[in-house]
Amino acid sequence: MTVNNILQYESNIWATADLLRGCGIKESEWPSYMMPFFALVMIESRLVRMFDELKAEIGEAALAEIALGDLTELIEDKGQGYNVYIFEKNQTLKDICKNDKSFDVDFEAYLRGFDGETKDLLGVDATEGEKFLDIKGVITKLKAKKVLLGYTKEWSSINLKAFDNSAITTLEEHIKRRWADISAETAGEQYTPDDVIGLIAEIIASKIKDSDKLLKIYDCTCGGGNLLFGVEDRIHQRSKRLTQTFGQDWNDALYALAKIESRFRVDSKIEHGNTLTDDKFYNDEFDVVIANPPYGVSWKGYQKDIENDKTQRFKYLPSISDGQLLFMQHLISKLNANGMGVVVHNGSTLFSGDAGSAESNIRKWMLDCDFVEAIIQLPTDEFFNTGIYTYLWVLNKHKSAKCQDKVMLINASEKFKPLKKNKGSKRKEVDETNRIEIVETLTNFVDNEYARVFDKEFFYFNKQAIMLTNVDEQGKTFASRLKEGKTSMKLAPLKLDNGERTLTEFTITDYDSQRFGSFIEAFELDIKPFIYSLDYKEQPLKVITEKALYRFDADRETLIKETLDKQEALGCGKIVVKAAFKKGTKTQSERIEITVELAPDYQKDYEIIPFHRDETANQAAIEAFMAKYITKPFEYLENVVGVEINFNKVFYQPEKLRSVEEILDEIAALDEELKRLEEGLAL
């Protein structure tokens, strides 16, 4: 039966929540009550269908003559699960719900009639540790509210036996989407909408060729499997390739749903655990990787494991507040030599972190290795619980010749169709027409009105550090006053005056014992705060020596030396006052020493300069930039190459300004209207 037919059950399934609402269960908690029962319905419908197919294959009479042990073995060989009530007693959940008096006993026996793996996934025997769907806990809560039988009856009336695996998967995707919309899941976790899955699948299908070789598809944050299995189903619609799916997730309930779903697929392996610390497929490489990892989620809880990781997956460790680029590096490590992938991220992975940061270095590493083929900006309001822009990173380890060392940016922010009815924050969808157009643009790999191809170095930039020497209004610096090899000129002050306090002692050997408990306390609480609060630019700080007075003239930005007969500008510099506590020695008692010196005014600065692939050309570009924009004396310090991808910069469209004539006409019209209003008031 068709997908459209099965979607009629979506409202029936959602209606089971009416009973939850009626007994006071919060809406955000509904998914935890609905998940295990939805899993029951999915499993039972498929097992019943499998049993009916077995009857048709070997005949009911022949089936009845098969010994019980042989029947069990025959069914378990299919790897889709087993249930005593269904296969031996020929009873379903609906049959159990008919007898109110024996329901509790029969329901318990029904659940225990499943095979061991199914019971684990449902959480039938769960006490401590991993409970997965935790049906035992849900049953206990429903019993306490005296609604277990009624709730189970609601679910038992939903019969999905007539539908194939693909149709049931589609229904599951719709239900899980609504759960994601209302549940208080971990911050940053996003359910991937069907239209985005369709776009990802179209991109992948456009890159693969028909072959007898098995296509291995991997999702490292597979959740309930909607992205992984959705891509697989769409590839089957477009290609004859046989596929094998691999997924891992550490959310108990979502893993259980994906694992259950995987058992009804030809070749699928789903594992439970944290991909970043316990990669269950550490020996595997894949043809295709896909993922929609959590956005902006901290990895502090397993920081030590990541820092001590021995797999060499992580070239750099990004900010602990956001692990998206950890997943990106992991996925790249899982690609085989010809592999490709599509990963969903928010905007932070494009530009977070300055040059030299882990985030910038990860982007640089990805571009250096030529792993990135394209980045696609999706419309806002595409996901169910966020309105932000999201981006598809198209990875490719085996680019075609025309794509090598290049990256395409596709601004698909306007490639959508408004939804007739909003779904949470989702107000738009990338419909099929736009999906086809986006994929054609990627395939053609040439510029158009919403896409541009760049040499990968376009996204690189030099962050050139320099040490500036500040100058006064005459272009002079105090550095010219210093003897060769000297960095400052020490003074022998008699008095230090900042207008509020005057200091006349520069080697202090005693303290006020009435105010302070010790000499070091006097230093920390009195002298040190005073010295470090001095600002030679903002305060009228005067340093008086035996022969001269020194101060800074803020208007002229120069040090001034005053004697009895003249005033001399020394050039731009600074007055440096330091205080140090010296411990007592055999020859000297403990003391506070205050020093004053004049020094050039140096200032560390950074300049952002476009990058060139050729080292000589790059250095020439830096020097040309400095000659054009830097007028003060400077020295080169370190140069760090960063990488940032800025969609706004590339696709910025300035607002079209109105002509002067149009504005003047509008003003004249407003003047006429004001005159008419004034005339009306005068009457």
NUTI-522941 format. One line per 8 residues: number of its first residue (from 1); their letters; for each residue y, x, z of C-alpha. Coordinates in Angstrom, 3 decimals, always signed. Layout:
<nodes>
NUM	a	Y/X/Z; ... $
</nodes>
This chain:
<nodes>
1	mtvnnilq	+0.000/+0.000/+0.000; +3.575/+1.073/-0.639; +6.014/+2.711/+1.736; +8.296/-0.335/+1.547; +5.458/-2.526/+2.809; +4.809/-0.382/+5.856; +8.475/-0.258/+6.843; +8.278/-3.939/+7.748 $
9	yesniwat	+6.407/-2.741/+10.839; +9.398/-0.731/+12.015; +11.027/-3.828/+13.510; +7.698/-4.905/+15.068; +7.276/-1.538/+16.725; +10.861/-1.513/+17.928; +10.400/-5.023/+19.345; +7.983/-3.580/+21.926 $
17	adllrgcg	+11.049/-2.118/+23.611; +12.252/-5.635/+24.473; +9.721/-5.730/+27.279; +10.936/-2.344/+28.534; +14.508/-3.596/+28.541; +13.428/-6.713/+30.411; +11.922/-4.750/+33.290; +14.934/-2.505/+33.768 $
25	ikesewps	+13.863/+0.657/+31.944; +16.848/+2.582/+30.567; +17.199/+2.800/+26.796; +17.236/+6.615/+26.909; +13.753/+6.464/+28.505; +12.187/+4.181/+25.885; +10.834/+6.995/+23.691; +8.718/+8.380/+26.542 $
33	ymmpffal	+7.120/+4.910/+26.953; +6.743/+4.215/+23.227; +5.424/+7.594/+22.032; +1.938/+7.451/+23.611; +1.329/+3.865/+22.485; +2.562/+4.563/+18.970; +0.144/+7.510/+18.922; -2.663/+5.152/+20.006 $
41	vmiesrlv	-1.883/+2.752/+17.149; -1.757/+5.581/+14.601; -4.999/+7.130/+15.791; -6.896/+3.848/+16.046; -5.814/+2.570/+12.622; -6.923/+5.798/+10.983; -10.215/+5.955/+12.863; -10.996/+2.333/+11.978 $
49	rmfdelka	-10.177/+3.048/+8.341; -12.357/+6.157/+8.406; -15.229/+4.156/+9.943; -14.899/+1.427/+7.309; -14.937/+4.065/+4.564; -18.075/+5.543/+6.115; -19.734/+2.106/+6.119; -18.822/+1.613/+2.478 $
57	eigeaala	-20.097/+5.083/+1.617; -23.559/+4.887/+3.176; -23.917/+1.133/+3.797; -23.792/-0.790/+7.077; -27.562/-1.092/+7.319; -28.067/+2.641/+6.841; -25.268/+3.375/+9.289; -26.903/+1.173/+11.922 $
65	eialgdlt	-30.111/+3.210/+11.675; -28.332/+6.545/+12.304; -29.015/+7.860/+15.790; -26.006/+7.792/+18.109; -25.869/+11.580/+18.423; -26.011/+12.023/+14.666; -23.264/+9.404/+14.188; -21.049/+11.211/+16.660 $
73	eliedkgq	-21.641/+14.522/+14.893; -21.031/+12.939/+11.472; -17.655/+11.548/+12.539; -16.556/+14.584/+14.518; -17.228/+16.785/+11.474; -14.292/+15.055/+9.805; -11.976/+16.566/+12.449; -9.923/+13.388/+12.893 $
81	gynvyife	-11.064/+12.433/+16.364; -13.584/+10.072/+17.916; -13.626/+6.984/+20.108; -16.721/+5.426/+21.691; -15.260/+1.912/+21.758; -14.430/+1.962/+18.071; -17.565/+3.633/+16.722; -20.247/+2.503/+19.153 $
89	knqtlkdi	-18.981/-0.774/+20.609; -17.050/-1.829/+17.496; -14.037/-2.804/+19.628; -10.365/-2.008/+19.235; -7.338/-2.143/+21.502; -6.753/-5.737/+20.405; -10.282/-6.718/+21.511; -9.761/-5.104/+24.925 $
97	ckndksfd	-6.517/-7.048/+25.484; -8.282/-10.432/+25.012; -9.870/-10.371/+28.471; -7.189/-10.268/+31.171; -9.681/-9.863/+34.035; -11.491/-6.824/+32.665; -8.493/-5.282/+30.914; -7.763/-2.512/+33.441 $
105	vdfeaylr	-11.381/-1.303/+33.452; -11.816/-1.653/+29.690; -8.506/+0.067/+28.888; -9.420/+2.992/+31.116; -12.841/+3.243/+29.409; -11.199/+2.935/+25.982; -8.894/+5.880/+26.720; -11.750/+7.947/+28.116 $
113	gfdgetkd	-13.776/+7.107/+25.018; -11.652/+9.448/+22.900; -12.736/+12.973/+22.096; -11.501/+15.773/+24.357; -8.612/+16.955/+22.164; -7.223/+13.444/+21.712; -7.375/+12.854/+25.474; -5.501/+16.106/+26.053 $
121	llgvdate	-2.791/+15.196/+23.559; -2.401/+11.693/+24.981; -2.397/+13.049/+28.536; -5.256/+10.815/+29.663; -6.435/+13.197/+32.390; -3.133/+15.000/+32.953; -2.337/+15.924/+36.549; -0.323/+19.141/+36.497 $
129	gekfldik	+0.941/+21.445/+33.764; +1.065/+20.306/+30.150; +0.961/+16.502/+29.958; +1.979/+16.155/+26.307; +2.374/+12.380/+25.687; +1.627/+11.675/+29.381; +0.057/+8.265/+28.810; -1.384/+8.428/+32.329 $
137	gvitklka	+2.097/+8.664/+33.849; +3.419/+5.882/+31.590; +0.523/+3.596/+32.519; +1.188/+4.173/+36.223; +4.842/+3.191/+35.792; +3.998/+0.102/+33.706; +1.408/-1.002/+36.266; +3.999/-0.705/+39.017 $
145	kkvllgyt	+6.256/-3.047/+37.021; +3.242/-5.351/+36.333; +3.746/-5.258/+32.561; +0.928/-2.947/+31.402; -1.207/-5.701/+29.854; +1.740/-7.389/+28.151; +3.054/-4.105/+26.785; -0.381/-3.055/+25.508 $
153	kewssinl	-0.837/-6.459/+23.819; +2.438/-5.953/+21.945; +1.178/-2.664/+20.529; -2.350/-3.916/+19.827; -0.957/-6.499/+17.395; +0.325/-3.703/+15.106; -2.407/-2.943/+12.582; -1.744/-0.028/+10.228 $
161	kafdnsai	-5.311/+0.254/+8.893; -4.336/-0.787/+5.365; -1.935/+2.134/+4.899; -2.686/+5.668/+3.821; -1.624/+8.801/+5.706; +1.550/+9.302/+3.690; +2.761/+5.752/+4.373; +1.993/+6.045/+8.097 $
169	ttleehik	+3.854/+9.367/+8.169; +6.891/+7.667/+6.622; +6.815/+4.939/+9.276; +6.453/+7.595/+11.966; +9.530/+9.415/+10.607; +11.622/+6.250/+10.847; +10.484/+5.530/+14.400; +11.019/+9.111/+15.568 $
177	rrwadisa	+14.480/+9.048/+14.025; +15.443/+6.075/+16.193; +13.982/+7.768/+19.245; +16.068/+10.859/+18.513; +19.140/+8.652/+18.199; +18.868/+7.200/+21.703; +17.042/+9.801/+23.756; +18.747/+12.460/+25.823 $
185	etageqyt	+16.922/+15.333/+24.168; +17.855/+18.976/+24.703; +21.367/+19.762/+23.496; +21.427/+20.949/+19.930; +18.111/+19.465/+18.839; +18.533/+17.549/+15.605; +16.133/+15.170/+13.891; +16.228/+15.954/+10.170 $
193	pddvigli	+17.203/+12.881/+8.109; +14.966/+11.771/+5.263; +17.577/+12.520/+2.592; +18.027/+16.099/+3.846; +14.245/+16.532/+3.862; +14.296/+15.275/+0.280; +16.936/+17.842/-0.705; +15.024/+20.670/+0.992 $
201	aeiiaski	+11.825/+19.617/-0.762; +13.601/+19.437/-4.135; +14.970/+22.959/-3.644; +11.522/+24.294/-2.785; +9.837/+22.414/-5.628; +12.337/+23.912/-8.067; +11.253/+27.412/-6.997; +7.484/+27.095/-7.071 $
209	kdsdkllk	+5.192/+27.063/-10.056; +1.940/+25.210/-10.603; -0.919/+27.462/-9.596; -4.410/+27.427/-8.154; -3.100/+29.496/-5.264; -2.753/+27.707/-1.933; +0.892/+27.155/-0.927; +1.349/+27.981/+2.762 $
217	iydctcgg	+4.295/+26.141/+4.394; +5.559/+26.995/+7.881; +8.003/+25.367/+10.313; +8.646/+27.356/+13.499; +10.395/+24.431/+15.267; +8.400/+21.573/+13.794; +9.078/+18.953/+16.481; +7.098/+15.847/+15.607 $
225	gnllfgve	+6.446/+17.229/+12.110; +8.784/+15.017/+10.102; +10.379/+17.934/+8.208; +7.140/+19.871/+7.726; +5.023/+16.947/+6.565; +7.886/+15.296/+4.703; +8.377/+18.431/+2.594; +4.631/+18.708/+1.997 $
233	drihqrsk	+4.367/+15.095/+0.780; +7.315/+15.475/-1.582; +5.932/+18.713/-3.015; +2.697/+16.866/-3.753; +4.726/+14.304/-5.686; +6.315/+17.059/-7.790; +3.545/+19.633/-8.080; -0.207/+19.982/-8.303 $
241	rltqtfgq	-0.227/+22.862/-5.824; -2.622/+22.585/-2.922; -0.792/+23.058/+0.359; -1.510/+24.224/+3.862; +0.940/+23.446/+6.665; +1.593/+25.436/+9.826; +3.895/+24.401/+12.639; +4.770/+25.259/+16.222 $
249	dwndalya	+6.879/+23.535/+18.861; +7.188/+23.708/+22.630; +8.310/+20.123/+23.297; +5.150/+18.590/+24.783; +5.443/+15.075/+23.375; +6.682/+16.028/+19.911; +4.007/+18.712/+19.582; +1.358/+16.129/+20.465 $
257	lakiesrf	+2.616/+13.733/+17.764; +2.649/+16.520/+15.172; -0.805/+17.694/+16.233; -2.212/+14.175/+15.961; -0.643/+13.770/+12.532; -2.025/+17.139/+11.398; -5.610/+16.047/+12.023; -5.298/+13.412/+9.323 $
265	rvdskieh	-4.106/+15.932/+6.734; -6.300/+18.063/+4.536; -5.318/+21.471/+5.895; -2.805/+21.636/+8.719; -2.477/+23.736/+11.861; -0.057/+22.830/+14.646; +0.339/+24.967/+17.759; +2.112/+24.506/+21.083 $
273	gntltddk	+4.476/+27.068/+22.585; +7.792/+28.877/+22.303; +7.918/+30.475/+18.863; +10.393/+33.141/+20.000; +8.245/+34.428/+22.857; +4.726/+33.414/+21.825; +4.279/+33.295/+18.056; +0.929/+31.572/+17.516 $
281	fyndefdv	+0.843/+32.743/+13.887; +1.800/+36.378/+14.540; -0.663/+37.684/+11.919; +0.341/+35.202/+9.199; +2.850/+35.315/+6.372; +3.891/+32.287/+4.361; +5.009/+31.266/+0.881; +7.569/+28.795/+2.227 $
289	vianppyg	+9.402/+28.592/+5.552; +11.486/+25.621/+6.646; +13.177/+24.810/+9.947; +15.930/+22.891/+11.659; +16.171/+24.940/+14.863; +18.291/+23.779/+17.812; +22.028/+24.437/+17.563; +24.008/+26.214/+20.256 $
297	vswkgyqk	+21.127/+26.335/+22.746; +20.947/+29.202/+25.236; +17.953/+31.558/+25.328; +18.843/+32.872/+28.789; +15.701/+31.344/+30.266; +13.497/+33.764/+28.335; +15.970/+36.612/+27.839; +13.662/+39.330/+29.178 $
305	diendktq	+10.837/+38.272/+26.858; +13.142/+38.489/+23.840; +14.595/+41.840/+24.902; +11.082/+43.236/+25.412; +9.659/+41.750/+22.202; +7.350/+44.240/+20.457; +6.989/+42.465/+17.108; +10.129/+44.035/+15.583 $
313	rfkylpsi	+11.172/+40.581/+14.355; +14.593/+40.791/+15.923; +16.849/+43.420/+14.375; +19.764/+42.335/+16.585; +20.081/+39.945/+19.526; +22.862/+37.338/+19.111; +24.934/+35.799/+21.861; +22.717/+34.428/+24.609 $
321	sdgqllfm	+24.454/+31.058/+24.306; +23.058/+30.365/+20.809; +19.593/+31.298/+19.550; +19.889/+30.059/+15.944; +19.962/+33.564/+14.485; +16.874/+34.523/+16.498; +14.992/+31.788/+14.639; +16.487/+32.983/+11.347 $
329	qhliskln	+15.228/+36.525/+11.894; +11.818/+35.218/+12.942; +11.515/+33.094/+9.801; +12.431/+35.986/+7.523; +9.744/+38.075/+9.210; +7.188/+35.351/+8.367; +7.928/+35.302/+4.621; +5.499/+37.082/+2.339 $
337	angmgvvv	+6.771/+39.395/-0.416; +7.429/+36.469/-2.787; +8.330/+33.909/-0.143; +11.327/+31.584/+0.040; +12.708/+29.184/+2.580; +15.354/+26.656/+3.541; +16.810/+26.648/+7.054; +19.273/+24.127/+8.541 $
345	hngstlfs	+22.072/+25.532/+10.718; +25.475/+24.523/+11.977; +28.553/+26.532/+11.005; +28.442/+29.113/+13.799; +25.855/+31.265/+12.023; +28.315/+31.729/+9.130; +31.164/+33.283/+11.063; +30.504/+33.708/+14.795 $
353	gdagsaes	+30.927/+37.219/+16.163; +33.356/+39.940/+15.097; +32.490/+42.988/+12.972; +29.937/+45.063/+14.872; +28.651/+42.076/+16.860; +24.988/+41.110/+16.680; +25.804/+37.963/+14.701; +27.782/+39.891/+12.079 $
361	nirkwmld	+25.106/+42.586/+11.931; +22.379/+39.990/+11.370; +24.316/+38.507/+8.456; +24.898/+41.997/+7.075; +21.206/+42.856/+7.395; +20.268/+39.655/+5.564; +22.678/+40.406/+2.718; +21.850/+44.130/+2.647 $
369	cdfveaii	+18.199/+43.184/+2.116; +19.231/+40.500/-0.424; +17.350/+37.705/+1.348; +20.049/+35.023/+0.929; +20.193/+33.215/-2.412; +22.534/+30.370/-1.519; +24.211/+28.453/+1.283; +24.851/+24.742/+0.838 $
377	qlptdeff	+27.438/+22.884/+2.890; +26.257/+19.328/+3.558; +28.586/+16.386/+4.230; +29.734/+15.578/+7.738; +28.120/+12.572/+9.466; +24.757/+13.445/+7.908; +22.755/+13.653/+11.125; +22.018/+10.927/+13.634 $
385	ntgiytyl	+23.638/+12.401/+16.738; +26.334/+14.749/+15.442; +29.168/+14.460/+12.938; +29.616/+18.188/+12.271; +29.152/+20.076/+9.013; +25.659/+21.471/+8.575; +24.439/+24.118/+6.161; +21.240/+24.879/+4.268 $
393	wvlnkhks	+20.485/+28.593/+4.007; +18.308/+29.170/+0.953; +16.258/+32.322/+1.533; +14.381/+34.138/-1.216; +12.500/+37.436/-1.083; +11.805/+37.368/-4.814; +15.077/+36.465/-6.525; +15.321/+36.152/-10.292 $
401	akcqdkvm	+17.279/+38.896/-12.059; +20.444/+36.788/-12.356; +20.457/+36.081/-8.614; +19.876/+39.597/-7.335; +22.596/+40.993/-5.068; +24.484/+37.713/-5.392; +24.988/+34.670/-3.182; +25.934/+31.180/-4.332 $
409	linasekf	+28.036/+28.917/-2.141; +27.668/+25.218/-2.905; +30.205/+22.872/-1.373; +28.201/+19.648/-1.352; +30.429/+18.069/+1.305; +31.445/+15.334/-1.163; +27.973/+14.866/-2.679; +26.964/+11.765/-0.761 $
417	kplkknkg	+26.699/+8.012/-0.808; +28.079/+6.020/+2.165; +25.440/+4.094/+4.087; +25.795/+0.347/+4.086; +25.032/+0.392/+7.797; +25.606/+3.379/+10.083; +22.622/+4.878/+11.907; +24.093/+6.392/+15.049 $
425	skrkevde	+26.457/+9.145/+13.869; +24.879/+9.094/+10.431; +27.280/+7.433/+7.997; +26.367/+9.246/+4.773; +23.333/+10.294/+2.808; +22.773/+12.758/-0.002; +21.229/+10.274/-2.409; +18.761/+11.163/-5.142 $
433	tnrieive	+21.402/+11.508/-7.877; +23.379/+14.014/-5.822; +20.220/+15.837/-4.734; +19.217/+16.378/-8.358; +22.718/+17.604/-9.213; +22.765/+20.069/-6.296; +19.361/+21.494/-7.237; +20.419/+21.832/-10.895 $
441	tltnfvdn	+23.542/+23.706/-9.774; +21.409/+26.069/-7.701; +18.975/+26.564/-10.581; +21.722/+27.263/-13.121; +23.389/+29.700/-10.722; +26.784/+29.631/-12.427; +30.213/+28.578/-11.177; +31.323/+24.972/-11.407 $
449	eyarvfdk	+33.964/+22.842/-9.683; +32.088/+22.788/-6.357; +29.953/+25.950/-6.494; +30.708/+29.637/-6.867; +28.584/+32.748/-7.281; +29.683/+35.953/-5.548; +28.519/+39.517/-5.376; +27.109/+39.722/-1.877 $
457	effyfnkq	+29.730/+42.335/-0.911; +32.414/+39.667/-1.294; +31.498/+38.557/+2.238; +31.764/+42.062/+3.708; +34.970/+43.380/+5.241; +36.205/+46.603/+6.814; +37.425/+46.373/+10.370; +39.350/+49.651/+10.408 $
465	aimltnvd	+40.463/+50.850/+13.836; +43.606/+52.988/+13.968; +45.682/+54.611/+16.677; +49.339/+53.832/+16.070; +52.157/+55.963/+17.480; +55.042/+53.652/+18.293; +58.554/+54.799/+17.328; +62.053/+53.905/+18.475 $
473	eqgktfas	+64.796/+52.335/+16.376; +65.502/+55.742/+14.859; +61.872/+56.209/+13.869; +61.312/+58.879/+16.543; +58.409/+59.290/+18.947; +58.185/+61.215/+22.209; +55.194/+63.092/+20.727; +57.658/+65.330/+18.835 $
481	rlkegkts	+58.983/+66.581/+22.204; +55.637/+67.879/+23.388; +54.458/+71.435/+23.040; +51.430/+72.021/+20.833; +48.227/+70.973/+22.553; +50.012/+68.898/+25.191; +49.493/+65.136/+25.475; +52.171/+64.441/+28.096 $
489	mklaplkl	+55.013/+65.976/+30.112; +54.627/+65.971/+33.884; +57.675/+65.297/+36.040; +58.465/+66.447/+39.581; +60.230/+63.318/+40.889; +62.349/+63.151/+43.992; +62.740/+59.398/+43.841; +61.070/+56.431/+42.078 $
497	dngertlt	+63.190/+53.279/+41.984; +62.307/+49.916/+40.431; +65.197/+47.937/+41.925; +62.989/+46.345/+44.584; +61.447/+49.356/+46.252; +62.310/+53.041/+46.355; +59.639/+55.701/+46.720; +60.676/+59.181/+47.895 $
505	eftitdyd	+57.367/+60.634/+49.068; +54.821/+61.611/+46.414; +52.239/+63.247/+48.647; +51.617/+60.767/+51.458; +49.661/+62.009/+54.455; +50.104/+59.206/+57.021; +50.247/+55.403/+57.125; +51.479/+52.490/+59.244 $
513	sqrfgsfi	+48.635/+51.963/+61.706; +50.247/+48.726/+62.894; +49.790/+47.160/+59.460; +46.583/+48.790/+58.258; +43.281/+49.652/+59.868; +42.777/+52.889/+57.939; +44.412/+55.241/+55.476; +42.209/+53.994/+52.596 $
521	eafeldik	+43.143/+50.401/+53.470; +46.836/+51.312/+53.271; +46.180/+52.819/+49.840; +44.255/+49.801/+48.525; +46.536/+47.104/+49.943; +49.968/+48.712/+49.684; +50.442/+51.814/+47.540; +47.964/+51.020/+44.762 $
529	pfiysldy	+49.208/+47.448/+44.093; +52.804/+48.687/+44.042; +52.087/+51.537/+41.586; +50.052/+49.416/+39.205; +52.624/+46.610/+39.201; +55.299/+48.932/+37.848; +56.323/+48.062/+34.299; +58.693/+50.581/+32.796 $
537	keqplkvi	+59.606/+48.161/+29.981; +60.246/+45.002/+31.971; +61.745/+46.517/+35.144; +64.680/+48.974/+35.413; +62.302/+51.756/+36.484; +64.099/+55.031/+37.177; +62.472/+58.400/+37.774; +64.865/+60.837/+39.437 $
545	tekalyrf	+64.106/+64.544/+39.421; +66.189/+67.474/+40.656; +67.893/+67.873/+37.261; +67.776/+64.454/+35.532; +67.124/+60.727/+35.594; +64.521/+59.235/+33.234; +64.255/+55.590/+32.192; +63.207/+53.427/+29.249 $
553	dadretli	+65.802/+51.655/+27.085; +64.068/+48.450/+25.972; +66.786/+47.562/+23.450; +66.444/+50.871/+21.611; +62.718/+51.266/+22.441; +63.209/+54.846/+23.542; +62.915/+57.029/+26.639; +66.309/+58.143/+27.972 $
561	ketldkqe	+67.084/+61.366/+29.807; +70.361/+61.312/+31.759; +72.090/+64.334/+33.264; +75.583/+64.735/+34.700; +77.170/+65.452/+31.347; +75.054/+63.671/+28.732; +72.509/+61.011/+27.799; +69.696/+61.883/+25.400 $
569	algcgkiv	+67.226/+59.675/+23.531; +63.750/+61.280/+23.695; +61.966/+58.907/+21.288; +59.549/+56.056/+21.897; +57.217/+56.807/+24.805; +56.078/+55.492/+28.138; +56.462/+56.345/+31.805; +53.041/+56.718/+33.376 $
577	vkaafkkg	+52.800/+56.462/+37.171; +49.428/+57.025/+38.840; +48.236/+56.964/+42.428; +45.026/+58.564/+43.713; +43.449/+58.734/+47.165; +42.153/+62.217/+47.965; +39.542/+62.724/+50.663; +40.095/+65.430/+53.231 $
585	tktqseri	+38.703/+68.940/+52.721; +38.505/+72.069/+54.892; +41.935/+73.164/+53.729; +43.705/+69.812/+53.173; +43.829/+66.525/+55.036; +43.235/+63.195/+53.326; +46.247/+62.068/+51.346; +47.666/+59.855/+48.619 $
593	eitvelap	+49.003/+61.688/+45.586; +51.428/+59.978/+43.213; +52.127/+61.536/+39.808; +54.647/+60.660/+37.111; +54.577/+61.782/+33.494; +56.109/+60.946/+30.143; +53.730/+60.333/+27.254; +53.850/+59.092/+23.672 $
601	dyqkdyei	+53.308/+55.344/+23.261; +49.991/+55.008/+21.470; +48.558/+51.617/+20.517; +45.042/+50.893/+19.255; +45.000/+48.368/+16.439; +42.597/+46.934/+13.876; +43.151/+46.090/+10.245; +40.899/+43.768/+8.242 $
609	ipfhrdet	+40.540/+45.151/+4.721; +38.406/+43.959/+1.760; +35.184/+45.901/+1.275; +33.993/+47.787/-1.815; +30.366/+48.669/-2.482; +31.208/+52.187/-3.679; +32.010/+54.428/-0.710; +34.774/+56.343/-2.526 $
617	anqaaiea	+36.400/+53.146/-3.793; +36.119/+51.625/-0.337; +37.932/+54.556/+1.294; +40.591/+54.478/-1.423; +41.131/+50.764/-0.782; +41.562/+51.424/+2.949; +44.107/+54.158/+2.291; +46.012/+52.014/-0.195 $
625	fmakyitk	+46.147/+49.186/+2.348; +47.479/+51.531/+5.035; +50.110/+52.974/+2.720; +51.334/+49.486/+1.834; +51.315/+47.776/+5.230; +51.413/+50.416/+8.005; +54.812/+52.093/+8.493; +54.234/+53.827/+11.841 $
633	pfeylenv	+52.415/+57.164/+12.248; +48.681/+56.566/+12.853; +45.273/+58.191/+13.037; +42.035/+56.732/+11.703; +39.444/+55.743/+14.289; +36.086/+54.084/+13.665; +35.489/+51.728/+10.729; +33.003/+48.890/+11.236 $
641	vgveinfn	+31.780/+46.759/+8.344; +31.398/+43.082/+9.193; +30.096/+40.040/+7.322; +31.571/+36.546/+7.478; +31.020/+33.559/+5.210; +34.023/+31.249/+5.092; +33.609/+28.025/+3.110; +37.149/+26.892/+3.915 $
649	kvfyqpek	+38.590/+30.058/+2.426; +36.519/+29.815/-0.759; +36.966/+26.102/-1.405; +40.399/+25.508/+0.099; +42.420/+22.990/-1.886; +46.145/+23.132/-1.032; +47.839/+19.778/-0.706; +49.823/+19.000/-3.826 $
657	lrsveeil	+53.522/+18.960/-2.970; +55.781/+16.233/-4.299; +58.569/+17.181/-6.653; +62.156/+17.467/-5.409; +63.168/+14.626/-7.770; +60.557/+12.315/-6.267; +61.718/+13.081/-2.718; +65.411/+12.577/-3.649 $
665	deiaalde	+64.582/+9.223/-5.285; +62.776/+8.146/-2.108; +65.767/+9.165/+0.058; +68.136/+7.264/-2.227; +65.942/+4.171/-1.990; +65.911/+4.416/+1.814; +69.734/+4.761/+1.830; +70.072/+1.590/-0.240 $
673	elkrleeg	+67.726/-0.263/+2.105; +69.733/+0.892/+5.153; +72.974/-0.295/+3.533; +71.479/-3.736/+2.957; +70.304/-3.891/+6.573; +73.770/-2.899/+7.836; +75.414/-5.539/+5.654; +73.040/-8.121/+7.035 $
681	lal	+73.888/-7.157/+10.608; +77.636/-7.329/+9.857; +77.244/-10.955/+8.796 $
</nodes>
